[in-house]
Amino acid sequence: MSPARAIPLALLAGILVRAPFWIEALRTPVDGDTAIVGLMARHPGQGSTLWGQPYGSPLDSWVAAPFVAALGPRVEALRWPVFLLGLALIPLAYALGRSVHARAGLPAALVLACPPPYLLLLSAMPPPLYATTLVLLGLLLILTLHVGPGLEAGKREIPGLLFFGATAGLALWTHLMSASTVAACLLWMAWRAWPRPARVALALVPLLATSAPYWLGALADRQASRVVSLSGRDTTTLAHLAEVVPRLLEPLGGLFGTHVPVVADDAEYVVGPRRVVVVLLVALETLLLVIAARRARRDPALLLLLLAAALALLAFPFPLRSAPHNIRFLTPMALPALVALLVPVVERTRRATVVVLALACAHLFGGRALLEEWRLLDRADAPFLLPDLGPVRHALRERGIRRVYASYGPAYRLTWESGEQIVASQPWNERFRHHPLPYLDEVRFAKNVAWVLTPKIPTDLPTPRGFAETMGSLAGSWRRTDAGAAVVFHDFVPPFSPAVEAWPGAGAAGDSDLTTVVRPDPVAPTTFTLEAPRPLLGVTFVAGPGDPRLLRSMDVEVSADGALFERVASRRRREERLDLRWVNGHPQAVLDHDLLAVPLGGRSVKALRIVPIDSADPWALAEVLLHPAGLAAPAGPWDEWLDPNLTWPEREGTLRRRPLPSREDWYYRWVLASRRTTSR
């Protein structure tokens, strides 16, 4: 059958098989990862990784950008690109099969039209990066088989190698699991180019160029390699291998149809076909694999497919993130392995028909089990954990709140579903400590900020009860509103007003100029003294816009007579997430050590002492600010005095031109805006 008839036929079959899964996907809210893709699609060109993660490329967002522009912040805008990428594997399978054997195109396309249930899951609700990566890897295999004969004949194949290298680099930038397929293709081309394998090195130039955003970032941020780290603080490489290797058949079976997680890659919620179907499927695939392995000794193209699948399987157990339920990391072997299994039987039409139908039926049994489970499960409960955030958006809009702290998934979902009318951020990066978050500074800078806590969703944010207890220890006031599955804390009022005075006699730390700093002794206590005791509602320390900043580990002590000191605040290295403070009029985790406000409740203060604790790090102090007790505590949240719609450069310019040294929040906002504009 000609490609003009075979490919549309296979695509039609693929659409019919996938349509019920697509329907379920369209009625499922997007998760936090997918919401990031949508938000990046609204801001093309910003960022070279998946936002909030030190790895991944913006490729998914580039693919989704036209759909987001046309449909807006809707589920369909992020599902349709995935649907089409899943369908793209069908013509890729056809082309790959034809590259190996003239009669393997249609059987390969039909098996990918009715694929194992895990690939059906990926065609409807995949994690970001995987659908695009699998398409890129299919292209790499086809390019390799196209270039190989020319290399064997002694040709340079410059265009093909350059195209291969650029595609391979993009695949590596998008996901490092591509490395096994890239390595297999390079090894195979070097073998075909023998005795001049160095000609293949030409592909490394575009490969390094297009993957540069990843490896340059990895040089600056070691967390970028966490996805492939082989050992950790608590686990050695050998201990990890001893745990994963004996159970390697579990992810392998999950990839090829013995079972499927309801959500990739959930270890608890797993379904699959009946045991008899599993036994027959494993027996058939094992037989086909043995036949393919024997034939590969005299078929170089088939050898490439088996090599790509084998390297993916060999690499799987090593990264610490791999586990028996992490089927997604094995997906690079799916396309080459499925095509390789079919090649030995395609020479006889009847045999090929029986094998294709048997595989398709076994896959559909597993797919049916997955679909039935999807239809039964409430998306608000496990394993989806995607509650309706409509009540939260309504509660926030009713109170005019546009900036929010929330945990990972709800934060990105709120931002996406509201079309960024509400901007939510994690208060700290829950996945990668200290890695920048796209919206965190926007929330830090704002007024009338809320905390949205979702007790049923696993997170390292406090529970509503724990948050309320922490706020009680900070003094001040707030309100609580229940909104569906979430609890919203809002209308925060600190125990002191924004009005401040510079500490008299503090030199550069009391001149109301953030560009001048004092650099105290890193290990000795630093003391500031007033001429006479004063009752204070609080004291605030502010860092300058450059490094170094405030101490990460210290005690703050005050004295009414300059002789006997009492500790009023304490901070410790690596405990910043547990230490909420009043900043800019609302509670924040002071991760960047820019500002530390210490409520004093009106106590009399003559001297103030900062004591480094187990620290020799250099630090700097731009300002020490007093909150005089003569000024009444605010009756409501701190007022907004700056247009909230300004861009960061506009904010920084306005703060410089219109200084307000009598307000604590002017200092903090100036530091924040200055750093944002400097980093651009």
C-alpha positions in Angstrom: 0.0 0.0 0.0 1.3 3.4 -0.9 2.2 6.0 1.8 -0.5 8.3 0.5 -3.1 5.6 1.6 -1.3 3.8 4.4 -0.5 6.9 6.6 -4.1 8.4 6.5 -5.5 4.9 7.2 -3.2 4.5 10.2 -3.9 8.0 11.4 -7.6 7.4 11.2 -7.2 4.2 13.4 -5.1 6.2 15.8 -7.7 8.9 16.1 -10.5 6.4 16.7 -8.5 4.7 19.4 -7.4 7.9 21.1 -10.6 9.8 20.9 -12.1 8.5 24.2 -8.9 9.2 26.0 -8.9 12.8 24.6 -12.4 13.3 25.8 -11.3 12.3 29.4 -8.3 14.6 29.1 -10.4 17.5 28.0 -12.5 17.2 31.1 -9.5 17.0 33.4 -7.9 20.2 34.7 -4.3 20.7 33.8 -1.8 20.0 36.5 0.9 22.3 37.7 3.6 21.1 35.2 1.2 21.5 32.2 0.1 24.9 33.5 3.8 26.0 33.3 3.9 25.1 29.6 0.8 27.3 29.1 2.3 30.2 31.0 5.6 30.0 29.1 3.6 29.9 25.9 2.2 33.3 26.9 5.7 34.6 27.4 7.8 33.1 24.5 11.5 33.9 24.8 11.5 34.1 28.6 13.6 31.4 30.2 15.7 28.5 28.8 14.3 25.8 31.0 10.9 24.6 32.2 10.1 27.4 34.7 11.1 26.7 38.2 13.2 23.7 37.1 16.9 23.8 36.3 16.4 21.6 33.2 14.2 21.1 30.2 13.7 23.4 27.2 10.9 25.7 26.2 10.0 23.5 23.2 6.7 22.4 24.6 5.7 26.0 25.1 6.8 26.9 21.5 4.5 24.1 20.2 1.6 25.2 22.4 2.0 29.0 21.7 -0.3 29.1 18.6 -3.0 27.2 20.5 -2.7 29.4 23.6 -2.9 32.5 21.5 -6.0 31.3 19.7 -7.9 29.6 22.6 -6.6 31.5 25.7 -6.1 29.9 29.1 -8.3 26.9 28.5 -7.7 23.2 28.9 -8.0 22.7 25.2 -5.1 25.0 24.4 -2.7 22.7 26.2 -4.3 19.4 25.3 -4.5 19.7 21.5 -0.8 20.1 21.0 -0.3 16.9 23.0 -2.9 15.1 21.0 -1.2 16.0 17.8 2.2 15.1 19.1 0.9 11.7 20.0 -0.5 11.2 16.5 2.8 12.3 15.0 4.3 9.0 16.3 2.2 7.1 13.8 3.7 8.6 10.6 7.1 8.5 12.3 6.6 4.8 12.9 5.7 4.3 9.3 8.8 6.2 8.1 11.0 4.3 10.5 9.6 0.9 9.5 10.0 1.7 5.8 13.6 2.7 6.5 14.3 -0.8 7.9 12.2 -2.9 5.6 10.1 -1.9 2.6 7.0 -3.7 4.0 7.3 -2.7 7.6 5.8 0.8 7.3 2.1 0.0 7.6 2.4 -2.7 10.3 4.5 -0.3 12.4 2.1 2.6 11.9 -0.9 0.4 12.9 0.8 -0.9 16.1 1.5 2.8 17.0 -2.1 3.6 16.1 -3.1 1.0 18.8 -0.1 1.4 21.1 0.5 0.0 24.6 -1.7 1.7 27.2 1.2 3.7 28.6 1.6 5.4 25.2 -2.1 6.0 25.1 -1.7 7.8 28.5 1.1 9.9 27.0 -1.0 10.7 24.0 -3.7 12.3 26.2 -2.2 13.5 29.5 1.6 13.3 29.4 4.0 15.0 31.7 5.6 18.0 29.9 8.7 17.4 27.7 8.0 13.7 27.0 5.7 13.9 24.0 8.0 16.4 22.2 11.1 14.3 23.1 9.6 11.1 21.7 8.9 12.9 18.4 12.5 14.2 18.2 13.9 10.8 19.0 11.8 9.3 16.2 13.2 11.9 13.8 16.8 11.1 15.0 16.4 7.4 14.2 15.0 8.1 10.7 17.8 10.6 10.0 20.4 8.1 11.1 19.1 5.4 8.8 19.0 8.0 6.0 22.6 9.1 6.5 24.1 5.7 7.2 24.2 4.3 3.6 26.0 7.4 2.4 28.6 7.2 5.1 29.1 3.6 4.3 29.6 4.5 0.6 32.3 7.1 1.6 30.2 10.2 1.2 30.5 13.2 3.6 26.8 13.6 4.2 27.3 17.1 5.6 23.7 18.3 5.4 22.4 15.2 7.0 25.0 15.2 9.8 24.3 18.9 10.6 20.6 18.3 10.7 21.1 15.3 12.9 23.3 17.2 15.3 20.9 20.1 15.6 17.9 17.8 16.3 20.0 15.7 18.7 21.0 18.8 20.6 17.4 20.0 20.8 16.4 16.6 22.1 19.1 16.6 24.8 18.2 20.2 25.9 14.6 19.1 26.2 15.2 15.9 28.1 18.5 14.1 29.0 16.8 10.7 28.6 17.5 11.4 24.9 21.1 10.7 25.5 20.8 6.9 25.0 19.2 7.3 21.6 21.7 10.0 20.6 24.6 7.7 21.7 23.1 4.7 19.8 22.8 6.8 16.6 26.3 8.2 16.8 27.8 4.8 17.5 25.9 3.2 14.6 26.9 6.0 12.1 30.5 5.7 13.2 30.4 2.0 12.6 28.8 2.6 9.1 31.5 5.2 8.3 34.3 2.8 9.2 37.3 3.1 8.5 36.8 6.8 8.8 34.4 7.2 11.8 35.7 10.7 12.6 33.5 12.1 9.8 30.6 11.6 12.2 32.2 14.2 14.6 30.8 16.9 12.3 27.4 16.3 14.0 28.8 17.2 17.4 29.1 20.9 16.4 25.4 21.6 16.0 24.7 19.2 18.8 26.7 21.2 21.3 25.3 24.5 19.9 21.6 23.6 20.2 22.1 21.9 23.6 24.2 24.8 24.9 21.3 26.3 27.0 21.3 23.1 29.1 25.0 22.5 29.6 25.9 26.1 30.1 23.2 26.3 32.8 24.4 23.0 34.3 27.9 24.6 34.8 26.3 27.4 36.8 23.7 25.3 38.7 24.6 21.9 39.8 20.9 21.0 40.3 20.5 20.8 36.6 22.2 17.4 36.6 20.0 16.1 39.4 17.8 14.3 36.9 20.8 12.0 36.1 22.7 12.0 39.4 24.0 8.6 40.3 24.3 9.0 44.0 23.1 11.2 46.9 23.6 11.9 50.5 21.5 8.9 51.6 22.0 6.5 48.7 25.0 5.2 46.9 25.0 4.1 43.3 25.4 0.4 44.2 22.5 0.5 46.7 20.3 2.2 44.2 21.1 -0.4 41.5 20.5 -3.2 44.0 17.0 -1.8 44.5 16.1 -1.1 40.9 17.8 -3.8 38.8 16.0 -6.8 40.3 12.7 -5.1 39.5 13.6 -4.0 36.0 10.8 -6.1 34.5 8.2 -3.9 36.2 8.8 -0.7 34.2 9.6 -2.7 31.1 6.3 -4.5 31.3 4.5 -1.2 32.0 6.0 0.3 28.9 4.9 -2.6 26.7 1.4 -3.3 28.1 1.4 -5.5 31.1 0.1 -2.7 33.3 -0.3 1.1 33.3 -0.4 3.7 36.1 -3.5 5.8 36.1 -1.3 8.9 36.2 2.3 8.9 35.1 4.0 7.6 37.1 1.9 6.7 40.1 3.1 3.7 42.1 -0.2 3.0 43.9 -2.9 3.5 41.3 -2.2 0.9 38.6 -4.5 -1.0 36.2 -4.0 -3.5 33.4 -5.6 -6.2 31.2 -6.5 -9.7 32.5 -3.6 -12.0 33.4 -4.2 -14.3 30.4 -3.8 -11.3 28.1 -0.6 -10.3 29.9 0.8 -13.8 29.6 0.0 -14.0 25.9 1.4 -10.5 25.3 4.7 -11.3 27.1 5.1 -14.6 25.2 4.5 -13.0 21.8 6.8 -10.1 22.4 9.6 -12.3 23.8 9.3 -14.6 20.7 9.4 -11.6 18.4 12.4 -10.1 20.3 14.4 -13.4 19.9 13.7 -13.5 16.2 14.6 -9.8 15.8 17.9 -10.3 17.7 18.9 -13.2 15.5 18.0 -11.3 12.3 19.9 -8.1 13.5 23.2 -9.9 13.0 22.8 -9.5 9.2 20.5 -6.4 9.2 22.3 -3.2 10.2 19.1 -1.1 10.2 17.4 -3.5 12.6 20.6 -3.5 14.7 20.2 0.3 15.2 16.7 -0.1 16.6 17.8 -2.8 19.0 20.8 -0.8 20.0 18.7 2.3 20.7 16.3 0.2 22.8 19.1 -1.6 24.6 21.0 1.5 25.6 17.7 3.1 26.9 17.2 0.0 29.1 20.8 -0.1 30.2 20.7 3.6 31.2 17.4 3.4 33.1 18.5 2.0 36.4 21.4 4.4 37.1 19.8 7.8 37.8 18.6 8.1 41.4 15.2 9.4 40.1 14.6 6.0 38.4 12.3 3.6 40.2 10.2 0.6 39.2 7.2 2.8 38.7 9.0 5.5 36.7 8.1 4.1 33.3 8.5 7.5 31.6 12.3 7.3 31.7 12.1 4.1 29.6 10.0 5.7 26.8 12.9 6.3 24.4 13.0 2.6 23.8 9.3 2.3 22.9 9.3 3.3 19.2 12.5 1.5 18.1 11.5 -1.6 20.1 8.0 -1.9 18.7 9.2 -1.4 15.2 12.0 -3.9 15.7 9.6 -6.5 16.9 7.6 -6.3 13.6 10.4 -6.4 11.1 11.0 -10.1 11.1 7.4 -11.0 10.4 6.5 -8.4 7.6 7.8 -10.5 4.7 4.7 -12.7 5.0 1.5 -10.7 4.9 -0.7 -13.3 6.8 1.9 -13.6 9.6 2.3 -9.8 9.9 -1.5 -9.4 10.0 -1.8 -11.9 12.9 1.0 -10.3 14.9 -0.3 -6.7 14.4 -3.8 -7.7 15.4 -2.6 -9.6 18.4 -0.5 -6.8 19.6 -3.2 -4.2 19.0 -5.9 -6.2 20.8 -3.7 -6.8 23.8 -2.8 -3.1 23.9 -6.5 -2.2 23.7 -7.4 -4.4 26.6 -5.0 -2.5 28.8 -6.2 0.8 27.3 -9.8 -0.1 28.1 -8.9 -0.7 31.8 -7.2 2.7 31.9 -10.1 4.4 30.3 -12.6 2.8 32.7 -10.5 3.9 35.7 -10.3 7.5 34.4 -14.1 7.6 34.0 -14.6 6.5 37.6 -12.1 8.7 39.4 -12.9 12.1 40.8 -10.2 14.5 39.5 -10.1 16.3 42.9 -8.9 13.1 44.7 -5.9 10.9 44.4 -4.1 10.2 42.1 -5.1 13.3 40.1 -5.3 15.7 43.1 -6.7 18.5 40.8 -9.5 20.1 42.9 -11.6 22.8 41.3 -10.0 26.1 42.0 -13.0 28.2 40.9 -14.0 28.9 44.5 -10.5 30.1 45.3 -10.5 32.5 42.3 -13.9 33.8 43.3 -12.8 34.4 46.8 -9.7 36.2 45.7 -11.5 38.4 43.1 -14.2 39.3 45.6 -11.6 40.7 47.9 -9.5 42.3 45.1 -6.5 40.1 45.8 -4.3 39.6 42.7 -1.1 38.1 44.3 -1.0 34.8 46.1 1.4 32.3 47.8 0.4 28.6 47.2 2.0 25.2 46.7 3.5 24.1 43.4 0.5 22.8 41.5 -2.2 25.2 42.8 0.1 28.2 42.3 0.7 27.5 38.6 -2.9 26.4 38.0 -4.3 29.5 39.6 -2.0 31.7 37.5 -2.9 29.9 34.3 -6.6 29.5 34.8 -7.0 33.1 35.7 -5.0 34.2 32.6 -2.5 35.8 35.0 -5.1 38.1 36.4 -4.2 36.3 39.6 -0.4 35.7 40.0 0.5 32.9 42.4 3.9 31.6 43.4 5.4 29.1 45.7 6.9 31.0 48.7 10.0 28.9 48.1 11.0 26.4 45.4 9.6 23.1 46.7 11.5 21.0 44.2 14.8 22.7 43.7 16.1 24.7 46.6 17.2 28.3 45.7 16.4 27.8 42.0 14.6 31.0 40.7 10.8 31.0 40.5 9.2 33.0 37.7 6.5 34.8 39.8 8.0 34.9 43.3 9.3 38.4 43.1 6.0 39.6 41.7 4.2 38.3 44.8 6.9 39.6 47.2 6.6 43.1 45.7 2.8 43.2 45.9 0.4 44.5 48.6 -2.8 42.7 49.6 -1.2 39.3 49.3 -2.9 36.0 50.3 -1.8 32.6 51.3 -3.8 29.7 49.7 -3.3 26.4 51.4 -4.7 23.1 50.0 -4.5 20.5 52.8 -5.2 17.4 50.6 -2.3 18.1 48.2 1.1 16.9 49.4 3.5 19.9 49.9 6.1 21.2 52.3 4.0 24.4 52.9 2.4 24.5 56.4 -1.1 23.1 57.0 -3.8 25.7 57.7 -3.5 24.9 61.4 0.2 25.2 61.4 0.1 28.5 59.5 -2.4 29.9 61.9 -0.1 28.9 64.8 2.9 30.5 63.2 1.0 33.7 62.5 -0.1 33.8 66.1 3.5 33.8 67.2 4.2 36.7 64.9 1.5 38.9 66.4 -0.5 41.1 64.0 -3.8 40.0 62.5 -5.3 38.2 59.5 -8.5 36.7 58.2 -9.3 33.1 57.1 -11.7 32.1 54.4 -12.6 28.6 53.3 -12.9 28.3 49.5 -13.8 24.8 48.3 -10.8 22.5 48.8 -8.6 25.4 49.9 -8.1 27.7 52.8 -7.3 31.4 52.1 -5.5 33.6 54.6 -5.7 37.2 53.8 -6.0 40.8 55.1 -2.7 40.6 56.9 -1.9 43.4 59.3 1.6 43.5 60.8 2.0 44.5 64.5 3.8 47.7 63.4 3.1 50.4 60.7 5.4 50.9 57.6 6.6 54.2 59.2 10.3 54.0 60.2 13.3 56.0 61.2 16.9 55.4 60.5 18.9 54.3 63.6 20.8 57.4 64.7 24.5 57.1 64.8 24.6 53.9 62.8 26.8 55.5 60.1 26.2 54.0 56.6 23.6 51.7 58.2 21.6 54.8 59.3 21.8 57.2 56.4 18.7 56.1 54.5 20.9 55.3 51.5 20.8 51.6 50.3 23.9 52.0 48.2 26.1 52.5 51.3 26.6 49.6 53.6 28.6 48.6 56.7 30.5 45.3 56.6 30.7 44.0 60.2 33.1 41.5 61.5 31.8 38.1 60.2 32.3 36.3 63.5 32.1 39.0 66.2 28.8 40.5 67.6 27.8 43.9 66.1 26.2 46.4 68.5 24.2 49.5 67.8 23.4 51.9 70.7 20.9 54.7 71.2 21.6 57.8 73.4 18.6 57.0 75.5 16.2 54.0 75.7 13.2 54.2 73.4 10.0 52.1 73.2 9.9 50.3 69.9 7.3 48.4 68.0 9.9 46.7 65.9 13.3 47.0 64.2 14.1 46.2 60.6 17.4 45.2 59.0 17.8 45.8 55.3 20.6 44.6 52.9 21.9 46.5 50.0 21.1 45.6 46.4 24.5 43.8 46.0 26.2 41.0 47.8 26.9 40.1 50.5 23.5 40.3 52.2 22.3 39.8 55.7 23.5 36.9 57.9 21.9 33.6 57.3 22.5 32.3 60.8 22.3 34.8 63.7 20.6 35.9 66.9 19.2 39.4 67.4 19.3 40.7 71.0 18.1 43.9 72.6 18.9 45.6 75.9 17.0 48.2 77.9 20.1 49.4 79.7 22.9 48.5 77.3 24.2 45.8 79.7 21.7 42.9 80.0 20.6 41.6 76.6 17.6 39.4 75.7 17.2 37.4 72.5 14.2 38.5 70.4 14.9 36.8 67.1 16.8 33.9 65.7 17.6 32.6 62.2 19.5 29.5 61.2 21.0 28.4 57.9 18.8 26.0 55.9 15.8 26.7 58.2 14.6 29.8 56.3 11.5 27.9 55.0 10.4 27.4 58.6 10.9 31.1 59.5 8.1 33.3 58.3 8.6 37.0 58.9 6.7 40.2 58.2 8.1 41.6 54.9 6.4 44.3 52.8 3.3 44.1 55.0 2.6 40.4 54.7 4.3 37.1 55.9 7.1 35.8 53.8 9.9 33.3 54.0 13.0 35.5 53.9 15.0 33.3 51.5 17.2 36.0 50.0 18.3 37.6 53.3 17.2 41.1 52.0 15.1 42.2 55.0 14.5 41.0 58.5 11.8 42.7 60.6 11.7 41.9 64.3 8.5 42.8 66.2 9.4 44.2 69.7 5.9 44.9 71.0 6.8 48.3 72.4 9.6 47.2 74.7 12.2 49.7 75.7 15.5 49.5 73.7 18.8 51.2 74.3 21.1 48.8 72.5 20.7 46.2 69.8 23.2 43.3 69.1 23.5 41.0 66.1 25.3 37.8 67.0 26.6 35.5 64.2 25.9 31.8 65.1 28.3 29.2 63.7 29.1 31.4 60.8 32.1 33.1 59.3 30.4 34.3 56.1 31.0 38.0 55.2 27.8 40.0 55.5 26.6 43.6 54.9 24.0 45.8 56.4 22.6 48.8 54.5 20.0 50.1 57.0 18.8 49.6 60.6 15.3 51.0 60.8 13.3 51.8 63.9 9.5 51.4 64.3 8.8 53.9 67.0 6.2 53.0 69.6 4.7 56.5 69.4 3.1 55.5 66.1 0.0 53.4 66.5 -0.1 50.0 64.9 -2.0 50.0 61.6 -5.7 49.3 61.7 -5.6 47.5 58.4 -3.2 46.2 55.7 -0.4 48.5 54.6 -1.6 50.8 51.8 -0.4 50.6 48.2 1.4 53.7 47.0 2.8 52.5 43.7 1.0 51.7 40.5 0.8 47.8 40.6 0.7 47.6 36.8 4.3 49.0 36.3 7.0 46.9 34.7 10.1 46.1 36.7 12.2 48.8 35.0 9.4 51.3 35.6 9.2 50.3 39.2 12.9 50.6 39.7 12.9 54.1 38.0 10.0 55.3 40.1 11.5 54.1 43.4 14.7 55.9 42.6 13.1 59.1 41.5 10.6 59.3 44.4 12.3 58.0 47.5 10.2 57.3 50.6 12.9 56.7 53.4 10.2 57.0 56.1 8.5 53.7 54.8 10.0 50.3 55.4 8.4 48.9 52.3 10.2 51.5 50.1 13.5 50.0 51.1 12.5 46.4 50.4 10.9 47.2 47.1 13.9 49.3 46.0 16.2 46.3 46.7 13.9 43.9 44.9 13.4 46.1 41.8 17.1 46.9 41.6 18.1 43.3 41.6 15.5 42.4 39.0 16.6 45.1 36.6 20.3 44.3 37.1 19.8 40.6 36.4 18.1 41.2 33.1 
